[in-house]
């Protein structure tokens, strides 16, 4: 899947991530095809994402980046 195709499926308008954040998320998704965007969104609504992904260094890198980046989640 190209980065553009990935962005179309995984981008969330209400919680935008910058290009770097989306690249980190794509690395996570490429390593874990069992996690789809819709599945992660359902886990997020239930506050259960970290339960399933906390030990994954790719997810941790994505969360750390999005939390610290001044361009992520900037509406």
Phi and psi in radians as a Rosetta constraint file:
Dihedral C 1 N 2 CA 2 C 2 CIRCULARHARMONIC -1.310 0.35
Dihedral N 2 CA 2 C 2 N 3 CIRCULARHARMONIC 2.887 0.35
Dihedral C 2 N 3 CA 3 C 3 CIRCULARHARMONIC -1.085 0.35
Dihedral N 3 CA 3 C 3 N 4 CIRCULARHARMONIC -0.679 0.35
Dihedral C 3 N 4 CA 4 C 4 CIRCULARHARMONIC -1.115 0.35
Dihedral N 4 CA 4 C 4 N 5 CIRCULARHARMONIC -0.815 0.35
Dihedral C 4 N 5 CA 5 C 5 CIRCULARHARMONIC -1.069 0.35
Dihedral N 5 CA 5 C 5 N 6 CIRCULARHARMONIC -0.738 0.35
Dihedral C 5 N 6 CA 6 C 6 CIRCULARHARMONIC -1.061 0.35
Dihedral N 6 CA 6 C 6 N 7 CIRCULARHARMONIC -0.841 0.35
Dihedral C 6 N 7 CA 7 C 7 CIRCULARHARMONIC -1.014 0.35
Dihedral N 7 CA 7 C 7 N 8 CIRCULARHARMONIC -0.691 0.35
Dihedral C 7 N 8 CA 8 C 8 CIRCULARHARMONIC -1.091 0.35
Dihedral N 8 CA 8 C 8 N 9 CIRCULARHARMONIC -0.619 0.35
Dihedral C 8 N 9 CA 9 C 9 CIRCULARHARMONIC -1.486 0.35
Dihedral N 9 CA 9 C 9 N 10 CIRCULARHARMONIC -0.595 0.35
Dihedral C 9 N 10 CA 10 C 10 CIRCULARHARMONIC -1.798 0.35
Dihedral N 10 CA 10 C 10 N 11 CIRCULARHARMONIC -0.274 0.35
Dihedral C 10 N 11 CA 11 C 11 CIRCULARHARMONIC -1.158 0.35
Dihedral N 11 CA 11 C 11 N 12 CIRCULARHARMONIC 2.479 0.35
Dihedral C 11 N 12 CA 12 C 12 CIRCULARHARMONIC -2.174 0.35
Dihedral N 12 CA 12 C 12 N 13 CIRCULARHARMONIC 2.004 0.35
Dihedral C 12 N 13 CA 13 C 13 CIRCULARHARMONIC -1.005 0.35
Dihedral N 13 CA 13 C 13 N 14 CIRCULARHARMONIC -0.638 0.35
Dihedral C 13 N 14 CA 14 C 14 CIRCULARHARMONIC -1.306 0.35
Dihedral N 14 CA 14 C 14 N 15 CIRCULARHARMONIC -0.361 0.35
Dihedral C 14 N 15 CA 15 C 15 CIRCULARHARMONIC -2.341 0.35
Dihedral N 15 CA 15 C 15 N 16 CIRCULARHARMONIC 1.215 0.35
Dihedral C 15 N 16 CA 16 C 16 CIRCULARHARMONIC -1.213 0.35
Dihedral N 16 CA 16 C 16 N 17 CIRCULARHARMONIC 2.489 0.35
Dihedral C 16 N 17 CA 17 C 17 CIRCULARHARMONIC -1.980 0.35
Dihedral N 17 CA 17 C 17 N 18 CIRCULARHARMONIC 2.592 0.35
Dihedral C 17 N 18 CA 18 C 18 CIRCULARHARMONIC -1.252 0.35
Dihedral N 18 CA 18 C 18 N 19 CIRCULARHARMONIC 3.089 0.35
Dihedral C 18 N 19 CA 19 C 19 CIRCULARHARMONIC -1.013 0.35
Dihedral N 19 CA 19 C 19 N 20 CIRCULARHARMONIC -0.712 0.35
Dihedral C 19 N 20 CA 20 C 20 CIRCULARHARMONIC -1.127 0.35
Dihedral N 20 CA 20 C 20 N 21 CIRCULARHARMONIC -0.756 0.35
Dihedral C 20 N 21 CA 21 C 21 CIRCULARHARMONIC -1.057 0.35
Dihedral N 21 CA 21 C 21 N 22 CIRCULARHARMONIC -0.725 0.35
Dihedral C 21 N 22 CA 22 C 22 CIRCULARHARMONIC -1.185 0.35
Dihedral N 22 CA 22 C 22 N 23 CIRCULARHARMONIC -0.615 0.35
Dihedral C 22 N 23 CA 23 C 23 CIRCULARHARMONIC -1.131 0.35
Dihedral N 23 CA 23 C 23 N 24 CIRCULARHARMONIC -0.736 0.35
Dihedral C 23 N 24 CA 24 C 24 CIRCULARHARMONIC -1.086 0.35
Dihedral N 24 CA 24 C 24 N 25 CIRCULARHARMONIC -0.753 0.35
Dihedral C 24 N 25 CA 25 C 25 CIRCULARHARMONIC -1.132 0.35
Dihedral N 25 CA 25 C 25 N 26 CIRCULARHARMONIC -0.642 0.35
Dihedral C 25 N 26 CA 26 C 26 CIRCULARHARMONIC -1.120 0.35
Dihedral N 26 CA 26 C 26 N 27 CIRCULARHARMONIC -0.708 0.35
Dihedral C 26 N 27 CA 27 C 27 CIRCULARHARMONIC -1.038 0.35
Dihedral N 27 CA 27 C 27 N 28 CIRCULARHARMONIC -0.747 0.35
Dihedral C 27 N 28 CA 28 C 28 CIRCULARHARMONIC -1.064 0.35
Dihedral N 28 CA 28 C 28 N 29 CIRCULARHARMONIC -0.843 0.35
Dihedral C 28 N 29 CA 29 C 29 CIRCULARHARMONIC -1.122 0.35
Dihedral N 29 CA 29 C 29 N 30 CIRCULARHARMONIC -0.652 0.35
Dihedral C 29 N 30 CA 30 C 30 CIRCULARHARMONIC -1.132 0.35
Dihedral N 30 CA 30 C 30 N 31 CIRCULARHARMONIC -0.629 0.35
Dihedral C 30 N 31 CA 31 C 31 CIRCULARHARMONIC -1.395 0.35
Dihedral N 31 CA 31 C 31 N 32 CIRCULARHARMONIC -0.334 0.35
Dihedral C 31 N 32 CA 32 C 32 CIRCULARHARMONIC -2.297 0.35
Dihedral N 32 CA 32 C 32 N 33 CIRCULARHARMONIC 1.252 0.35
Dihedral C 32 N 33 CA 33 C 33 CIRCULARHARMONIC -1.111 0.35
Dihedral N 33 CA 33 C 33 N 34 CIRCULARHARMONIC -0.263 0.35
Dihedral C 33 N 34 CA 34 C 34 CIRCULARHARMONIC -1.233 0.35
Dihedral N 34 CA 34 C 34 N 35 CIRCULARHARMONIC -0.308 0.35
Dihedral C 34 N 35 CA 35 C 35 CIRCULARHARMONIC -1.706 0.35
Dihedral N 35 CA 35 C 35 N 36 CIRCULARHARMONIC 1.890 0.35
Dihedral C 35 N 36 CA 36 C 36 CIRCULARHARMONIC -1.595 0.35
Dihedral N 36 CA 36 C 36 N 37 CIRCULARHARMONIC 2.867 0.35
Dihedral C 36 N 37 CA 37 C 37 CIRCULARHARMONIC -1.018 0.35
Dihedral N 37 CA 37 C 37 N 38 CIRCULARHARMONIC -0.765 0.35
Dihedral C 37 N 38 CA 38 C 38 CIRCULARHARMONIC -1.153 0.35
Dihedral N 38 CA 38 C 38 N 39 CIRCULARHARMONIC -0.607 0.35
Dihedral C 38 N 39 CA 39 C 39 CIRCULARHARMONIC -1.167 0.35
Dihedral N 39 CA 39 C 39 N 40 CIRCULARHARMONIC -0.773 0.35
Dihedral C 39 N 40 CA 40 C 40 CIRCULARHARMONIC -1.096 0.35
Dihedral N 40 CA 40 C 40 N 41 CIRCULARHARMONIC -0.691 0.35
Dihedral C 40 N 41 CA 41 C 41 CIRCULARHARMONIC -1.115 0.35
Dihedral N 41 CA 41 C 41 N 42 CIRCULARHARMONIC -0.703 0.35
Dihedral C 41 N 42 CA 42 C 42 CIRCULARHARMONIC -1.114 0.35
Dihedral N 42 CA 42 C 42 N 43 CIRCULARHARMONIC -0.722 0.35
Dihedral C 42 N 43 CA 43 C 43 CIRCULARHARMONIC -1.106 0.35
Dihedral N 43 CA 43 C 43 N 44 CIRCULARHARMONIC -0.692 0.35
Dihedral C 43 N 44 CA 44 C 44 CIRCULARHARMONIC -1.107 0.35
Dihedral N 44 CA 44 C 44 N 45 CIRCULARHARMONIC -0.746 0.35
Dihedral C 44 N 45 CA 45 C 45 CIRCULARHARMONIC -1.088 0.35
Dihedral N 45 CA 45 C 45 N 46 CIRCULARHARMONIC -0.557 0.35
Dihedral C 45 N 46 CA 46 C 46 CIRCULARHARMONIC -1.590 0.35
Dihedral N 46 CA 46 C 46 N 47 CIRCULARHARMONIC 0.071 0.35
Dihedral C 46 N 47 CA 47 C 47 CIRCULARHARMONIC 1.028 0.35
Dihedral N 47 CA 47 C 47 N 48 CIRCULARHARMONIC 0.637 0.35
Dihedral C 47 N 48 CA 48 C 48 CIRCULARHARMONIC -2.054 0.35
Dihedral N 48 CA 48 C 48 N 49 CIRCULARHARMONIC 0.105 0.35
Dihedral C 48 N 49 CA 49 C 49 CIRCULARHARMONIC -1.028 0.35
Dihedral N 49 CA 49 C 49 N 50 CIRCULARHARMONIC -0.838 0.35
Dihedral C 49 N 50 CA 50 C 50 CIRCULARHARMONIC -1.126 0.35
Dihedral N 50 CA 50 C 50 N 51 CIRCULARHARMONIC -0.481 0.35
Dihedral C 50 N 51 CA 51 C 51 CIRCULARHARMONIC -1.062 0.35
Dihedral N 51 CA 51 C 51 N 52 CIRCULARHARMONIC -0.669 0.35
Dihedral C 51 N 52 CA 52 C 52 CIRCULARHARMONIC -1.571 0.35
Dihedral N 52 CA 52 C 52 N 53 CIRCULARHARMONIC -0.390 0.35
Dihedral C 52 N 53 CA 53 C 53 CIRCULARHARMONIC -2.142 0.35
Dihedral N 53 CA 53 C 53 N 54 CIRCULARHARMONIC -0.038 0.35
Dihedral C 53 N 54 CA 54 C 54 CIRCULARHARMONIC -0.992 0.35
Dihedral N 54 CA 54 C 54 N 55 CIRCULARHARMONIC -0.624 0.35
Dihedral C 54 N 55 CA 55 C 55 CIRCULARHARMONIC -1.444 0.35
Dihedral N 55 CA 55 C 55 N 56 CIRCULARHARMONIC -0.085 0.35
Dihedral C 55 N 56 CA 56 C 56 CIRCULARHARMONIC -1.522 0.35
Dihedral N 56 CA 56 C 56 N 57 CIRCULARHARMONIC 2.093 0.35
Dihedral C 56 N 57 CA 57 C 57 CIRCULARHARMONIC -1.132 0.35
Dihedral N 57 CA 57 C 57 N 58 CIRCULARHARMONIC -0.494 0.35
Dihedral C 57 N 58 CA 58 C 58 CIRCULARHARMONIC -1.208 0.35
Dihedral N 58 CA 58 C 58 N 59 CIRCULARHARMONIC -0.723 0.35
Dihedral C 58 N 59 CA 59 C 59 CIRCULARHARMONIC -1.159 0.35
Dihedral N 59 CA 59 C 59 N 60 CIRCULARHARMONIC -0.726 0.35
Dihedral C 59 N 60 CA 60 C 60 CIRCULARHARMONIC -1.061 0.35
Dihedral N 60 CA 60 C 60 N 61 CIRCULARHARMONIC -0.731 0.35
Dihedral C 60 N 61 CA 61 C 61 CIRCULARHARMONIC -1.101 0.35
Dihedral N 61 CA 61 C 61 N 62 CIRCULARHARMONIC -0.731 0.35
Dihedral C 61 N 62 CA 62 C 62 CIRCULARHARMONIC -1.095 0.35
Dihedral N 62 CA 62 C 62 N 63 CIRCULARHARMONIC -0.857 0.35
Dihedral C 62 N 63 CA 63 C 63 CIRCULARHARMONIC -1.091 0.35
Dihedral N 63 CA 63 C 63 N 64 CIRCULARHARMONIC -0.767 0.35
Dihedral C 63 N 64 CA 64 C 64 CIRCULARHARMONIC -1.059 0.35
Dihedral N 64 CA 64 C 64 N 65 CIRCULARHARMONIC -0.778 0.35
Dihedral C 64 N 65 CA 65 C 65 CIRCULARHARMONIC -1.088 0.35
Dihedral N 65 CA 65 C 65 N 66 CIRCULARHARMONIC -0.878 0.35
Dihedral C 65 N 66 CA 66 C 66 CIRCULARHARMONIC -1.073 0.35
Dihedral N 66 CA 66 C 66 N 67 CIRCULARHARMONIC -0.613 0.35
Dihedral C 66 N 67 CA 67 C 67 CIRCULARHARMONIC -1.226 0.35
Dihedral N 67 CA 67 C 67 N 68 CIRCULARHARMONIC -0.598 0.35
Dihedral C 67 N 68 CA 68 C 68 CIRCULARHARMONIC -1.716 0.35
Dihedral N 68 CA 68 C 68 N 69 CIRCULARHARMONIC -0.340 0.35
Dihedral C 68 N 69 CA 69 C 69 CIRCULARHARMONIC -1.360 0.35
Dihedral N 69 CA 69 C 69 N 70 CIRCULARHARMONIC 2.237 0.35
Dihedral C 69 N 70 CA 70 C 70 CIRCULARHARMONIC -1.257 0.35
Dihedral N 70 CA 70 C 70 N 71 CIRCULARHARMONIC -0.197 0.35
Dihedral C 70 N 71 CA 71 C 71 CIRCULARHARMONIC -1.718 0.35
Dihedral N 71 CA 71 C 71 N 72 CIRCULARHARMONIC -0.249 0.35
Dihedral C 71 N 72 CA 72 C 72 CIRCULARHARMONIC -1.475 0.35
Dihedral N 72 CA 72 C 72 N 73 CIRCULARHARMONIC 2.538 0.35
Dihedral C 72 N 73 CA 73 C 73 CIRCULARHARMONIC 1.042 0.35
Dihedral N 73 CA 73 C 73 N 74 CIRCULARHARMONIC 0.416 0.35
Dihedral C 73 N 74 CA 74 C 74 CIRCULARHARMONIC -1.684 0.35
Dihedral N 74 CA 74 C 74 N 75 CIRCULARHARMONIC 1.779 0.35
